[in-house]
Amino acid sequence: MINELSQDIERILVTEEEIQDRIKTLGEQISKDYAGKNPLVICILKGAAFFMTDLVRYLTVKCEMDFMDIDSYGDATVSSGQVKIVKDLSTSVDGRNVLIVEDIIDTGRTLHHLKELLALRKAKSVRICTLLDKPERREFGLTPDYIGLEVPNEFVVGYGLDYRQHYRNLPYIGVLKADIYE
Ligand code: PRP
């Protein structure tokens, strides 16, 4: 049977097992750092949904979860230069220790703006946990506090990451074949 998803993948970059191993380690580190701090863990939709729900299951501290949808790219593969709040938080961040969970940081634009917003809303502390980091692409001076893996400047999809809303449900992270997006 044809696998509609994997047939478009050039190669696997991070396997399911490698993803889980890395998240477990991040979970242990975050649990140490946030002991007794009841963090508000914010998932940036849609890409981080898989990562966030796996990550919190490796946390051994009490935490709360909320979700925010920020649109910076639309359906284009290069940034539109704008950040729009599509879905806002339902929890107040005033006085809270906030942990932002992202699937990937590219230019840093999205989280640069979000950090400013959360500071204006009087968050007590704001840290960033990203599964993937593409430091080569950075345009904004943004350093994540927790990084799963650094990835090269290639078109990666899977485990939440999409190309035109597809491939998010691949269980691994792979490089998309160039003829799909060119
Ligand atoms: C992706 C990713 C980050 C952002 C990173 O989201 O999840 O939010 O782009 O890029 P930046 O560092 O250049 O700002 P996208 O807007 O594609 O939405 P999605 O998570 O719904 O796929």
Backbone and ligand atoms as CSV (ligand in chain L), in Angstrom:
chain,resi,resn,atom,element,x,y,z
A,1,MET,N,N,0.843,-1.205,0.000
A,1,MET,CA,C,0.000,0.000,0.000
A,1,MET,C,C,0.883,1.262,0.000
A,2,ILE,N,N,0.516,2.235,-0.796
A,2,ILE,CA,C,1.299,3.466,-0.867
A,2,ILE,C,C,1.117,4.270,0.422
A,3,ASN,N,N,2.222,4.729,0.992
A,3,ASN,CA,C,2.155,5.641,2.132
A,3,ASN,C,C,2.260,7.061,1.577
A,4,GLU,N,N,1.135,7.777,1.607
A,4,GLU,CA,C,1.063,9.116,0.996
A,4,GLU,C,C,2.063,10.090,1.607
A,5,LEU,N,N,2.429,9.852,2.864
A,5,LEU,CA,C,3.323,10.775,3.550
A,5,LEU,C,C,4.786,10.421,3.299
A,6,SER,N,N,5.148,9.176,3.613
A,6,SER,CA,C,6.575,8.824,3.562
A,6,SER,C,C,7.132,8.809,2.147
A,7,GLN,N,N,6.267,8.664,1.147
A,7,GLN,CA,C,6.786,8.681,-0.226
A,7,GLN,C,C,7.324,10.063,-0.632
A,8,ASP,N,N,6.957,11.089,0.122
A,8,ASP,CA,C,7.433,12.446,-0.176
A,8,ASP,C,C,8.672,12.832,0.647
A,9,ILE,N,N,9.182,11.901,1.423
A,9,ILE,CA,C,10.314,12.208,2.312
A,9,ILE,C,C,11.633,11.748,1.702
A,10,GLU,N,N,12.563,12.679,1.645
A,10,GLU,CA,C,13.901,12.401,1.109
A,10,GLU,C,C,14.688,11.482,2.046
A,11,ARG,N,N,14.720,11.862,3.318
A,11,ARG,CA,C,15.395,11.021,4.312
A,11,ARG,C,C,14.884,11.370,5.712
A,12,ILE,N,N,15.028,10.394,6.602
A,12,ILE,CA,C,14.626,10.629,7.999
A,12,ILE,C,C,15.769,11.345,8.706
A,13,LEU,N,N,15.418,12.445,9.395
A,13,LEU,CA,C,16.431,13.231,10.099
A,13,LEU,C,C,16.486,12.845,11.581
A,14,VAL,N,N,15.318,12.680,12.195
A,14,VAL,CA,C,15.236,12.278,13.603
A,14,VAL,C,C,14.169,11.200,13.730
A,15,THR,N,N,14.548,10.040,14.247
A,15,THR,CA,C,13.585,8.935,14.364
A,15,THR,C,C,12.645,9.161,15.553
A,16,GLU,N,N,11.571,8.367,15.586
A,16,GLU,CA,C,10.618,8.441,16.703
A,16,GLU,C,C,11.333,8.223,18.031
A,17,GLU,N,N,12.215,7.237,18.050
A,17,GLU,CA,C,12.922,6.898,19.286
A,17,GLU,C,C,13.857,8.026,19.724
A,18,GLU,N,N,14.557,8.608,18.762
A,18,GLU,CA,C,15.454,9.718,19.094
A,18,GLU,C,C,14.663,10.915,19.630
A,19,ILE,N,N,13.496,11.157,19.041
A,19,ILE,CA,C,12.654,12.269,19.513
A,19,ILE,C,C,12.275,12.028,20.982
A,20,GLN,N,N,11.790,10.833,21.277
A,20,GLN,CA,C,11.338,10.540,22.643
A,20,GLN,C,C,12.494,10.584,23.645
A,21,ASP,N,N,13.655,10.066,23.259
A,21,ASP,CA,C,14.823,10.100,24.157
A,21,ASP,C,C,15.185,11.528,24.518
A,22,ARG,N,N,15.186,12.372,23.502
A,22,ARG,CA,C,15.562,13.767,23.716
A,22,ARG,C,C,14.528,14.482,24.585
A,23,ILE,N,N,13.245,14.195,24.350
A,23,ILE,CA,C,12.187,14.861,25.123
A,23,ILE,C,C,12.254,14.421,26.590
A,24,LYS,N,N,12.570,13.153,26.804
A,24,LYS,CA,C,12.691,12.651,28.179
A,24,LYS,C,C,13.778,13.436,28.925
A,25,THR,N,N,14.918,13.641,28.271
A,25,THR,CA,C,16.012,14.393,28.893
A,25,THR,C,C,15.598,15.838,29.170
A,26,LEU,N,N,14.928,16.450,28.195
A,26,LEU,CA,C,14.447,17.826,28.407
A,26,LEU,C,C,13.476,17.864,29.588
A,27,GLY,N,N,12.597,16.885,29.659
A,27,GLY,CA,C,11.603,16.815,30.738
A,27,GLY,C,C,12.268,16.736,32.103
A,28,GLU,N,N,13.344,15.971,32.192
A,28,GLU,CA,C,14.064,15.840,33.466
A,28,GLU,C,C,14.696,17.172,33.866
A,29,GLN,N,N,15.290,17.833,32.880
A,29,GLN,CA,C,15.942,19.120,33.147
A,29,GLN,C,C,14.914,20.171,33.578
A,30,ILE,N,N,13.811,20.235,32.841
A,30,ILE,CA,C,12.765,21.225,33.143
A,30,ILE,C,C,12.145,20.938,34.519
A,31,SER,N,N,11.977,19.678,34.849
A,31,SER,CA,C,11.410,19.311,36.153
A,31,SER,C,C,12.300,19.803,37.289
A,32,LYS,N,N,13.620,19.709,37.096
A,32,LYS,CA,C,14.556,20.213,38.120
A,32,LYS,C,C,14.426,21.726,38.243
A,33,ASP,N,N,14.430,22.395,37.077
A,33,ASP,CA,C,14.437,23.863,37.071
A,33,ASP,C,C,13.136,24.475,37.586
A,34,TYR,N,N,12.036,23.754,37.433
A,34,TYR,CA,C,10.731,24.326,37.783
A,34,TYR,C,C,10.109,23.705,39.037
A,35,ALA,N,N,10.919,23.049,39.837
A,35,ALA,CA,C,10.393,22.454,41.076
A,35,ALA,C,C,9.715,23.525,41.932
A,36,GLY,N,N,8.470,23.295,42.297
A,36,GLY,CA,C,7.726,24.220,43.158
A,36,GLY,C,C,7.275,25.500,42.493
A,37,LYS,N,N,7.462,25.626,41.169
A,37,LYS,CA,C,7.149,26.889,40.480
A,37,LYS,C,C,5.845,26.868,39.689
A,38,ASN,N,N,5.165,25.753,39.672
A,38,ASN,CA,C,3.876,25.615,38.972
A,38,ASN,C,C,3.859,26.347,37.626
A,39,PRO,N,N,4.738,25.977,36.687
A,39,PRO,CA,C,4.811,26.721,35.421
A,39,PRO,C,C,3.517,26.649,34.607
A,40,LEU,N,N,3.322,27.734,33.842
A,40,LEU,CA,C,2.264,27.724,32.835
A,40,LEU,C,C,2.946,27.365,31.515
A,41,VAL,N,N,2.642,26.187,31.008
A,41,VAL,CA,C,3.285,25.696,29.789
A,41,VAL,C,C,2.406,26.083,28.604
A,42,ILE,N,N,2.979,26.898,27.709
A,42,ILE,CA,C,2.193,27.407,26.581
A,42,ILE,C,C,2.630,26.728,25.292
A,43,CYS,N,N,1.690,26.079,24.658
A,43,CYS,CA,C,1.930,25.416,23.378
A,43,CYS,C,C,1.597,26.380,22.243
A,44,ILE,N,N,2.557,26.574,21.336
A,44,ILE,CA,C,2.288,27.430,20.176
A,44,ILE,C,C,1.772,26.547,19.040
A,45,LEU,N,N,0.477,26.699,18.776
A,45,LEU,CA,C,-0.186,25.884,17.758
A,45,LEU,C,C,0.255,26.302,16.361
A,46,LYS,N,N,0.149,25.407,15.365
A,46,LYS,CA,C,-0.255,24.041,15.602
A,46,LYS,C,C,0.941,23.119,15.769
A,47,GLY,N,N,2.095,23.583,15.255
A,47,GLY,CA,C,3.250,22.692,15.159
A,47,GLY,C,C,3.694,22.041,16.464
A,48,ALA,N,N,3.561,22.757,17.594
A,48,ALA,CA,C,4.121,22.251,18.849
A,48,ALA,C,C,3.182,21.310,19.604
A,49,ALA,N,N,2.016,21.021,19.023
A,49,ALA,CA,C,1.015,20.228,19.754
A,49,ALA,C,C,1.541,18.847,20.152
A,50,PHE,N,N,2.236,18.189,19.242
A,50,PHE,CA,C,2.753,16.846,19.536
A,50,PHE,C,C,3.844,16.928,20.606
A,51,PHE,N,N,4.768,17.848,20.409
A,51,PHE,CA,C,5.897,18.013,21.322
A,51,PHE,C,C,5.418,18.346,22.725
A,52,MET,N,N,4.495,19.301,22.824
A,52,MET,CA,C,4.034,19.738,24.126
A,52,MET,C,C,3.372,18.598,24.896
A,53,THR,N,N,2.511,17.845,24.227
A,53,THR,CA,C,1.797,16.792,24.966
A,53,THR,C,C,2.741,15.658,25.362
A,54,ASP,N,N,3.776,15.412,24.574
A,54,ASP,CA,C,4.777,14.420,24.992
A,54,ASP,C,C,5.642,14.973,26.123
A,55,LEU,N,N,6.069,16.230,25.986
A,55,LEU,CA,C,6.960,16.833,26.985
A,55,LEU,C,C,6.332,16.844,28.382
A,56,VAL,N,N,5.084,17.285,28.486
A,56,VAL,CA,C,4.493,17.403,29.834
A,56,VAL,C,C,4.356,16.037,30.509
A,57,ARG,N,N,4.304,14.967,29.708
A,57,ARG,CA,C,4.229,13.635,30.329
A,57,ARG,C,C,5.565,13.180,30.901
A,58,TYR,N,N,6.635,13.899,30.561
A,58,TYR,CA,C,7.935,13.621,31.183
A,58,TYR,C,C,8.224,14.569,32.338
A,59,LEU,N,N,7.310,15.506,32.616
A,59,LEU,CA,C,7.511,16.423,33.742
A,59,LEU,C,C,7.023,15.767,35.027
A,60,THR,N,N,7.765,16.003,36.094
A,60,THR,CA,C,7.363,15.447,37.391
A,60,THR,C,C,6.944,16.562,38.339
A,61,VAL,N,N,6.771,17.779,37.793
A,61,VAL,CA,C,6.288,18.904,38.602
A,61,VAL,C,C,4.863,19.241,38.189
A,62,LYS,N,N,4.145,19.874,39.118
A,62,LYS,CA,C,2.804,20.352,38.768
A,62,LYS,C,C,2.945,21.472,37.758
A,63,CYS,N,N,2.075,21.469,36.761
A,63,CYS,CA,C,2.104,22.542,35.761
A,63,CYS,C,C,0.694,22.738,35.231
A,64,GLU,N,N,0.512,23.863,34.548
A,64,GLU,CA,C,-0.758,24.101,33.864
A,64,GLU,C,C,-0.450,24.278,32.388
A,65,MET,N,N,-1.434,24.029,31.551
A,65,MET,CA,C,-1.210,24.119,30.106
A,65,MET,C,C,-2.166,25.134,29.485
A,66,ASP,N,N,-1.660,25.838,28.485
A,66,ASP,CA,C,-2.548,26.687,27.679
A,66,ASP,C,C,-2.026,26.672,26.242
A,67,PHE,N,N,-2.820,27.218,25.346
A,67,PHE,CA,C,-2.525,27.117,23.918
A,67,PHE,C,C,-2.693,28.475,23.262
A,68,MET,N,N,-1.822,28.751,22.308
A,68,MET,CA,C,-1.880,30.028,21.608
A,68,MET,C,C,-1.543,29.750,20.152
A,69,ASP,N,N,-2.251,30.413,19.264
A,69,ASP,CA,C,-1.970,30.233,17.839
A,69,ASP,C,C,-1.481,31.559,17.275
A,70,ILE,N,N,-0.253,31.563,16.799
A,70,ILE,CA,C,0.348,32.780,16.248
A,70,ILE,C,C,0.714,32.498,14.807
A,71,ASP,N,N,0.274,33.379,13.943
A,71,ASP,CA,C,0.496,33.150,12.516
A,71,ASP,C,C,1.553,34.115,12.001
A,72,SER,N,N,2.691,33.542,11.608
A,72,SER,CA,C,3.697,34.444,11.047
A,72,SER,C,C,3.987,34.126,9.586
A,73,TYR,N,N,3.625,32.954,9.133
A,73,TYR,CA,C,4.016,32.531,7.789
A,73,TYR,C,C,2.853,32.349,6.819
A,74,GLY,N,N,1.648,32.122,7.307
A,74,GLY,CA,C,0.562,31.758,6.398
A,74,GLY,C,C,0.931,30.493,5.656
A,75,ASP,N,N,0.649,30.413,4.380
A,75,ASP,CA,C,1.003,29.232,3.607
A,75,ASP,C,C,2.293,29.412,2.817
A,76,ALA,N,N,2.970,30.535,3.019
A,76,ALA,CA,C,4.216,30.765,2.292
A,76,ALA,C,C,5.381,30.063,2.993
A,77,THR,N,N,6.437,29.782,2.265
A,77,THR,CA,C,7.588,29.104,2.880
A,77,THR,C,C,8.619,30.107,3.392
A,78,VAL,N,N,8.442,31.386,3.070
A,78,VAL,CA,C,9.297,32.417,3.668
A,78,VAL,C,C,8.424,33.346,4.507
A,79,SER,N,N,9.046,33.953,5.502
A,79,SER,CA,C,8.268,34.743,6.447
A,79,SER,C,C,7.601,35.947,5.788
A,80,SER,N,N,6.366,36.222,6.211
A,80,SER,CA,C,5.647,37.378,5.695
A,80,SER,C,C,6.031,38.635,6.465
A,81,GLY,N,N,6.818,38.483,7.524
A,81,GLY,CA,C,7.265,39.644,8.291
A,81,GLY,C,C,6.244,40.148,9.287
A,82,GLN,N,N,5.174,39.408,9.479
A,82,GLN,CA,C,4.144,39.848,10.419
A,82,GLN,C,C,3.777,38.722,11.367
A,83,VAL,N,N,3.371,39.113,12.566
A,83,VAL,CA,C,2.923,38.129,13.540
A,83,VAL,C,C,1.505,38.496,13.952
A,84,LYS,N,N,0.621,37.547,13.859
A,84,LYS,CA,C,-0.780,37.815,14.185
A,84,LYS,C,C,-1.259,36.794,15.219
A,85,ILE,N,N,-1.957,37.257,16.250
A,85,ILE,CA,C,-2.503,36.310,17.229
A,85,ILE,C,C,-3.822,35.776,16.681
A,86,VAL,N,N,-3.847,34.503,16.366
A,86,VAL,CA,C,-5.038,33.862,15.810
A,86,VAL,C,C,-5.922,33.349,16.946
A,87,LYS,N,N,-5.261,32.784,17.965
A,87,LYS,CA,C,-5.987,32.325,19.158
A,87,LYS,C,C,-5.162,32.736,20.367
A,88,ASP,N,N,-5.795,33.470,21.271
A,88,ASP,CA,C,-5.048,33.946,22.445
A,88,ASP,C,C,-5.188,32.959,23.610
A,89,LEU,N,N,-4.394,33.185,24.636
A,89,LEU,CA,C,-4.440,32.356,25.839
A,89,LEU,C,C,-5.771,32.537,26.551
A,90,SER,N,N,-6.158,31.526,27.329
A,90,SER,CA,C,-7.345,31.713,28.174
A,90,SER,C,C,-6.940,31.940,29.628
A,91,THR,N,N,-5.617,31.851,29.904
A,91,THR,CA,C,-5.103,32.027,31.263
A,91,THR,C,C,-4.339,33.347,31.348
A,92,SER,N,N,-4.435,34.033,32.497
A,92,SER,CA,C,-3.613,35.232,32.711
A,92,SER,C,C,-2.179,34.798,33.010
A,93,VAL,N,N,-1.208,35.515,32.424
A,93,VAL,CA,C,0.190,35.191,32.693
A,93,VAL,C,C,0.773,36.073,33.813
A,94,ASP,N,N,-0.024,36.996,34.319
A,94,ASP,CA,C,0.430,37.927,35.354
A,94,ASP,C,C,1.016,37.155,36.552
A,95,GLY,N,N,2.296,37.371,36.800
A,95,GLY,CA,C,2.950,36.733,37.945
A,95,GLY,C,C,3.321,35.276,37.749
A,96,ARG,N,N,3.120,34.753,36.545
A,96,ARG,CA,C,3.365,33.310,36.311
A,96,ARG,C,C,4.751,33.055,35.720
A,97,ASN,N,N,5.253,31.877,36.031
A,97,ASN,CA,C,6.469,31.381,35.383
A,97,ASN,C,C,6.036,30.656,34.118
A,98,VAL,N,N,6.334,31.279,32.981
A,98,VAL,CA,C,5.827,30.781,31.705
A,98,VAL,C,C,6.914,30.005,30.961
A,99,LEU,N,N,6.531,28.858,30.453
A,99,LEU,CA,C,7.429,28.088,29.587
A,99,LEU,C,C,6.747,27.947,28.222
A,100,ILE,N,N,7.336,28.604,27.225
A,100,ILE,CA,C,6.786,28.526,25.861
A,100,ILE,C,C,7.343,27.280,25.186
A,101,VAL,N,N,6.456,26.497,24.591
A,101,VAL,CA,C,6.898,25.281,23.905
A,101,VAL,C,C,6.668,25.440,22.404
A,102,GLU,N,N,7.748,25.309,21.647
A,102,GLU,CA,C,7.712,25.468,20.186
A,102,GLU,C,C,8.227,24.208,19.498
A,103,ASP,N,N,7.818,24.015,18.266
A,103,ASP,CA,C,8.377,22.894,17.499
A,103,ASP,C,C,9.703,23.291,16.850
A,104,ILE,N,N,9.757,24.533,16.324
A,104,ILE,CA,C,10.991,24.959,15.652
A,104,ILE,C,C,11.158,26.471,15.750
A,105,ILE,N,N,12.391,26.914,15.889
A,105,ILE,CA,C,12.696,28.347,15.822
A,105,ILE,C,C,13.569,28.569,14.595
A,106,ASP,N,N,13.120,29.508,13.799
A,106,ASP,CA,C,13.747,29.755,12.508
A,106,ASP,C,C,14.382,31.155,12.573
A,107,THR,N,N,13.676,32.173,12.095
A,107,THR,CA,C,14.222,33.533,12.191
A,107,THR,C,C,14.205,34.040,13.631
A,108,GLY,N,N,13.299,33.494,14.456
A,108,GLY,CA,C,13.137,33.959,15.835
A,108,GLY,C,C,12.065,35.030,15.969
A,109,ARG,N,N,11.478,35.415,14.835
A,109,ARG,CA,C,10.493,36.513,14.836
A,109,ARG,C,C,9.303,36.218,15.755
A,110,THR,N,N,8.717,35.048,15.596
A,110,THR,CA,C,7.498,34.704,16.338
A,110,THR,C,C,7.730,34.834,17.848
A,111,LEU,N,N,8.798,34.207,18.319
A,111,LEU,CA,C,9.012,34.194,19.771
A,111,LEU,C,C,9.575,35.509,20.286
A,112,HIS,N,N,10.286,36.233,19.461
A,112,HIS,CA,C,10.745,37.564,19.856
A,112,HIS,C,C,9.535,38.430,20.210
A,113,HIS,N,N,8.541,38.426,19.335
A,113,HIS,CA,C,7.333,39.222,19.573
A,113,HIS,C,C,6.517,38.670,20.740
A,114,LEU,N,N,6.452,37.360,20.833
A,114,LEU,CA,C,5.659,36.768,21.918
A,114,LEU,C,C,6.280,37.064,23.283
A,115,LYS,N,N,7.606,37.005,23.366
A,115,LYS,CA,C,8.262,37.304,24.648
A,115,LYS,C,C,7.963,38.732,25.090
A,116,GLU,N,N,7.989,39.657,24.124
A,116,GLU,CA,C,7.667,41.060,24.443
A,116,GLU,C,C,6.236,41.177,24.962
A,117,LEU,N,N,5.323,40.461,24.293
A,117,LEU,CA,C,3.915,40.515,24.697
A,117,LEU,C,C,3.721,39.958,26.106
A,118,LEU,N,N,4.367,38.842,26.402
A,118,LEU,CA,C,4.189,38.224,27.714
A,118,LEU,C,C,4.821,39.073,28.821
A,119,ALA,N,N,5.884,39.796,28.473
A,119,ALA,CA,C,6.483,40.717,29.451
A,119,ALA,C,C,5.524,41.867,29.737
A,120,LEU,N,N,4.894,42.396,28.671
A,120,LEU,CA,C,3.889,43.457,28.852
A,120,LEU,C,C,2.728,42.985,29.725
A,121,ARG,N,N,2.407,41.703,29.582
A,121,ARG,CA,C,1.310,41.130,30.382
A,121,ARG,C,C,1.783,40.695,31.768
A,122,LYS,N,N,3.011,41.079,32.110
A,122,LYS,CA,C,3.557,40.921,33.475
A,122,LYS,C,C,3.831,39.480,33.896
A,123,ALA,N,N,4.270,38.655,32.946
A,123,ALA,CA,C,4.722,37.313,33.326
A,123,ALA,C,C,5.920,37.468,34.260
A,124,LYS,N,N,6.026,36.602,35.261
A,124,LYS,CA,C,7.147,36.684,36.217
A,124,LYS,C,C,8.443,36.247,35.539
A,125,SER,N,N,8.372,35.186,34.764
A,125,SER,CA,C,9.531,34.721,34.001
A,125,SER,C,C,9.030,34.075,32.719
A,126,VAL,N,N,9.848,34.160,31.669
A,126,VAL,CA,C,9.484,33.542,30.390
A,126,VAL,C,C,10.693,32.788,29.855
A,127,ARG,N,N,10.527,31.496,29.675
A,127,ARG,CA,C,11.584,30.696,29.055
A,127,ARG,C,C,11.012,29.987,27.838
A,128,ILE,N,N,11.928,29.594,26.968
A,128,ILE,CA,C,11.525,28.957,25.712
A,128,ILE,C,C,12.116,27.568,25.613
A,129,CYS,N,N,11.269,26.616,25.268
A,129,CYS,CA,C,11.731,25.251,25.000
A,129,CYS,C,C,11.339,24.905,23.562
A,130,THR,N,N,12.337,24.669,22.727
A,130,THR,CA,C,12.024,24.304,21.342
A,130,THR,C,C,12.586,22.924,21.022
A,131,LEU,N,N,11.806,22.162,20.295
A,131,LEU,CA,C,12.297,20.827,19.920
A,131,LEU,C,C,13.443,20.965,18.924
A,132,LEU,N,N,13.237,21.818,17.908
A,132,LEU,CA,C,14.262,21.996,16.880
A,132,LEU,C,C,14.693,23.460,16.820
A,133,ASP,N,N,15.951,23.658,16.523
A,133,ASP,CA,C,16.463,25.014,16.353
A,133,ASP,C,C,17.243,25.060,15.040
A,134,LYS,N,N,16.985,26.118,14.268
A,134,LYS,CA,C,17.713,26.345,13.016
A,134,LYS,C,C,18.504,27.632,13.167
A,135,PRO,N,N,19.617,27.606,13.910
A,135,PRO,CA,C,20.335,28.855,14.212
A,135,PRO,C,C,20.854,29.584,12.979
A,136,GLU,N,N,21.116,28.852,11.913
A,136,GLU,CA,C,21.608,29.488,10.667
A,136,GLU,C,C,20.641,30.544,10.121
A,137,ARG,N,N,19.363,30.375,10.441
A,137,ARG,CA,C,18.336,31.249,9.868
A,137,ARG,C,C,17.980,32.450,10.754
A,138,ARG,N,N,18.631,32.557,11.910
A,138,ARG,CA,C,18.208,33.560,12.896
A,138,ARG,C,C,18.378,35.000,12.402
A,139,GLU,N,N,17.326,35.796,12.568
A,139,GLU,CA,C,17.368,37.231,12.250
A,139,GLU,C,C,17.158,38.068,13.502
A,140,PHE,N,N,16.503,37.467,14.497
A,140,PHE,CA,C,16.230,38.169,15.758
A,140,PHE,C,C,17.109,37.548,16.836
A,141,GLY,N,N,17.660,38.384,17.714
A,141,GLY,CA,C,18.538,37.878,18.759
A,141,GLY,C,C,17.776,37.106,19.813
A,142,LEU,N,N,17.510,35.862,19.520
A,142,LEU,CA,C,16.700,35.064,20.427
A,142,LEU,C,C,17.412,33.741,20.706
A,143,THR,N,N,17.640,33.464,21.994
A,143,THR,CA,C,18.304,32.205,22.361
A,143,THR,C,C,17.344,31.361,23.184
A,144,PRO,N,N,16.969,30.180,22.686
A,144,PRO,CA,C,16.067,29.331,23.464
A,144,PRO,C,C,16.767,28.806,24.723
A,145,ASP,N,N,15.989,28.599,25.775
A,145,ASP,CA,C,16.558,28.106,27.033
A,145,ASP,C,C,16.757,26.596,26.995
A,146,TYR,N,N,15.876,25.903,26.297
A,146,TYR,CA,C,15.976,24.450,26.163
A,146,TYR,C,C,15.837,24.107,24.679
A,147,ILE,N,N,16.788,23.333,24.178
A,147,ILE,CA,C,16.763,22.961,22.756
A,147,ILE,C,C,16.843,21.441,22.644
A,148,GLY,N,N,15.914,20.875,21.872
A,148,GLY,CA,C,15.971,19.432,21.625
A,148,GLY,C,C,17.153,19.113,20.722
A,149,LEU,N,N,17.122,19.651,19.519
A,149,LEU,CA,C,18.168,19.375,18.539
A,149,LEU,C,C,18.351,20.566,17.613
A,150,GLU,N,N,19.591,20.784,17.204
A,150,GLU,CA,C,19.840,21.756,16.138
A,150,GLU,C,C,19.687,21.036,14.809
A,151,VAL,N,N,19.035,21.703,13.850
A,151,VAL,CA,C,18.878,21.084,12.534
A,151,VAL,C,C,19.468,21.994,11.454
A,152,PRO,N,N,19.935,21.369,10.364
A,152,PRO,CA,C,20.479,22.184,9.270
A,152,PRO,C,C,19.358,22.927,8.546
A,153,ASN,N,N,19.747,23.866,7.693
A,153,ASN,CA,C,18.757,24.661,6.975
A,153,ASN,C,C,18.158,23.874,5.811
A,154,GLU,N,N,17.342,22.885,6.160
A,154,GLU,CA,C,16.658,22.068,5.156
A,154,GLU,C,C,15.165,22.100,5.465
A,155,PHE,N,N,14.356,21.661,4.495
A,155,PHE,CA,C,12.900,21.689,4.687
A,155,PHE,C,C,12.458,20.468,5.474
A,156,VAL,N,N,12.257,20.663,6.785
A,156,VAL,CA,C,11.899,19.530,7.635
A,156,VAL,C,C,10.396,19.497,7.931
A,157,VAL,N,N,9.852,18.293,7.934
A,157,VAL,CA,C,8.431,18.086,8.235
A,157,VAL,C,C,8.280,16.883,9.171
A,158,GLY,N,N,7.089,16.754,9.744
A,158,GLY,CA,C,6.779,15.614,10.603
A,158,GLY,C,C,6.778,15.987,12.065
A,159,TYR,N,N,6.151,15.151,12.880
A,159,TYR,CA,C,6.041,15.367,14.323
A,159,TYR,C,C,5.613,16.821,14.614
A,160,GLY,N,N,4.579,17.256,13.900
A,160,GLY,CA,C,4.028,18.603,14.096
A,160,GLY,C,C,4.380,19.591,13.002
A,161,LEU,N,N,5.538,19.385,12.378
A,161,LEU,CA,C,5.978,20.348,11.353
A,161,LEU,C,C,5.306,20.047,10.024
A,162,ASP,N,N,4.872,21.119,9.352
A,162,ASP,CA,C,4.069,20.919,8.139
A,162,ASP,C,C,4.695,21.528,6.893
A,163,TYR,N,N,4.172,21.100,5.771
A,163,TYR,CA,C,4.297,21.848,4.524
A,163,TYR,C,C,2.872,21.985,3.993
A,164,ARG,N,N,2.384,23.212,3.926
A,164,ARG,CA,C,1.004,23.490,3.541
A,164,ARG,C,C,0.011,22.621,4.310
A,165,GLN,N,N,0.213,22.557,5.605
A,165,GLN,CA,C,-0.662,21.874,6.580
A,165,GLN,C,C,-0.560,20.341,6.550
A,166,HIS,N,N,0.216,19.785,5.650
A,166,HIS,CA,C,0.363,18.330,5.601
A,166,HIS,C,C,1.659,17.869,6.273
A,167,TYR,N,N,1.744,16.578,6.503
A,167,TYR,CA,C,2.919,15.866,7.066
A,167,TYR,C,C,3.069,16.024,8.583
A,168,ARG,N,N,2.200,16.796,9.240
A,168,ARG,CA,C,2.336,16.968,10.689
A,168,ARG,C,C,2.254,15.614,11.396
A,169,ASN,N,N,1.431,14.714,10.857
A,169,ASN,CA,C,1.166,13.438,11.521
A,169,ASN,C,C,2.193,12.361,11.229
A,170,LEU,N,N,3.284,12.689,10.539
A,170,LEU,CA,C,4.388,11.727,10.429
A,170,LEU,C,C,4.984,11.548,11.827
A,171,PRO,N,N,5.254,10.331,12.249
A,171,PRO,CA,C,5.765,10.137,13.623
A,171,PRO,C,C,7.236,10.517,13.793
A,172,TYR,N,N,7.944,10.725,12.693
A,172,TYR,CA,C,9.362,11.106,12.760
A,172,TYR,C,C,9.547,12.470,12.079
A,173,ILE,N,N,10.782,12.992,12.134
A,173,ILE,CA,C,11.083,14.251,11.437
A,173,ILE,C,C,11.936,13.920,10.225
A,174,GLY,N,N,11.486,14.381,9.072
A,174,GLY,CA,C,12.194,14.059,7.844
A,174,GLY,C,C,12.400,15.286,6.973
A,175,VAL,N,N,13.259,15.107,5.973
A,175,VAL,CA,C,13.505,16.172,5.002
A,175,VAL,C,C,12.580,15.936,3.805
A,176,LEU,N,N,11.830,16.975,3.458
A,176,LEU,CA,C,10.881,16.861,2.355
A,176,LEU,C,C,11.612,16.868,1.010
A,177,LYS,N,N,11.160,16.009,0.095
A,177,LYS,CA,C,11.765,15.992,-1.247
A,177,LYS,C,C,11.579,17.358,-1.904
A,178,ALA,N,N,12.620,17.851,-2.528
A,178,ALA,CA,C,12.595,19.204,-3.092
A,178,ALA,C,C,11.501,19.374,-4.140
A,179,ASP,N,N,11.211,18.319,-4.920
A,179,ASP,CA,C,10.208,18.492,-5.989
A,179,ASP,C,C,8.799,18.705,-5.422
A,180,ILE,N,N,8.590,18.457,-4.147
A,180,ILE,CA,C,7.272,18.705,-3.543
A,180,ILE,C,C,7.035,20.209,-3.347
A,181,TYR,N,N,8.063,20.936,-2.953
A,181,TYR,CA,C,7.846,22.361,-2.652
A,181,TYR,C,C,8.429,23.317,-3.683
A,182,GLU,N,N,9.212,22.799,-4.637
A,182,GLU,CA,C,9.793,23.721,-5.630
A,182,GLU,C,C,8.815,24.041,-6.734
L,1,PRP,C1,C,6.374,27.945,12.651
L,1,PRP,C2,C,6.917,27.451,13.977
L,1,PRP,C3,C,7.154,28.723,14.729
L,1,PRP,C4,C,7.586,29.679,13.661
L,1,PRP,C5,C,9.092,29.714,13.631
L,1,PRP,O1,O,5.019,28.195,12.805
L,1,PRP,O2,O,6.000,26.620,14.632
L,1,PRP,O3,O,5.994,29.199,15.382
L,1,PRP,O4,O,7.096,29.164,12.407
L,1,PRP,O5,O,9.551,30.655,12.700
L,1,PRP,P1,P,10.256,32.016,13.119
L,1,PRP,O6,O,11.302,31.680,14.152
L,1,PRP,O7,O,10.869,32.446,11.816
L,1,PRP,O8,O,9.229,32.951,13.628
L,1,PRP,P2,P,3.980,28.422,11.610
L,1,PRP,O9,O,3.676,29.877,11.516
L,1,PRP,O10,O,4.480,27.727,10.380
L,1,PRP,O11,O,2.646,27.743,12.167
L,1,PRP,P3,P,2.295,26.219,12.541
L,1,PRP,O12,O,2.986,25.915,13.853
L,1,PRP,O13,O,0.816,26.225,12.673
L,1,PRP,O14,O,2.808,25.328,11.426
